[in-house]
Amino acid sequence: SINSTVFPGKNILIYCFSEDMCDECIYQDLAELYKIQEDIRKDKILLLPVYRTTRTNQIILRNKFSNFRYMNVSTDSIKFPFHRENEQRFFAFIDEFGRLNSFFFPKKNMQDMTRIYLSGVKSKMEYFDKN
């Protein structure tokens, strides 16, 4: 679950993850997001990292996510789904009515699946932007 006051806007893609998750996995996802961001605009993607609020983490966030729009959120704002013993990072699309849908749980070293998902979201965004 995600606290609905966390994300502003409609017809946007969100990507949620925490500092405790695999860095390599997050970098793979960010690389794919960066590629598609050129087509759908920076304001249509929102990263929702969950990092403890420390001075060091704020510097890390600024450097690591400088090419993206992001909002560090508190741990009580997002309840990550579990797979086996681990919390999972995920993508979700916020439609024109502000509802979360089209969830996707990326897997490490499976960027082709992430590209297919992102392509589908891009099509939805283009459809909603026209109507």
HUMOKA-V237615 format. One record per pair of residues at least 4 apart in sequence whose ideal C-beta (glycine too) atoms are under 6 Angstrom apart, sorted by the first residue. I is the first residue (numbers start at 0). J is the second residue. Records with the same first field share a line. If there is no record, write none. Layout:
I = J + J
//
This chain:
0 = 78
1 = 5 + 77
2 = 76
5 = 72 + 76
6 = 13
9 = 93 + 95 + 97
10 = 95 + 124 + 127
11 = 43 + 45 + 93
12 = 44 + 92 + 120
13 = 45 + 47 + 91
14 = 46 + 90
15 = 47 + 77 + 89
16 = 20 + 25 + 48 + 88
17 = 49
18 = 50
20 = 88
24 = 107
27 = 110
28 = 105
31 = 110 + 113 + 114
32 = 36
35 = 39 + 117
36 = 41 + 44
39 = 43 + 121 + 124
41 = 68
45 = 68
46 = 64 + 67 + 69
47 = 72
48 = 71
49 = 72 + 74 + 77
50 = 56 + 71
51 = 56
59 = 63
60 = 64 + 71
64 = 69
72 = 76
79 = 86
80 = 87
81 = 86
82 = 87
87 = 104
89 = 102 + 104
90 = 103
91 = 99 + 102
92 = 100 + 101 + 120
93 = 99
94 = 98 + 100
95 = 127
103 = 116
105 = 113
//
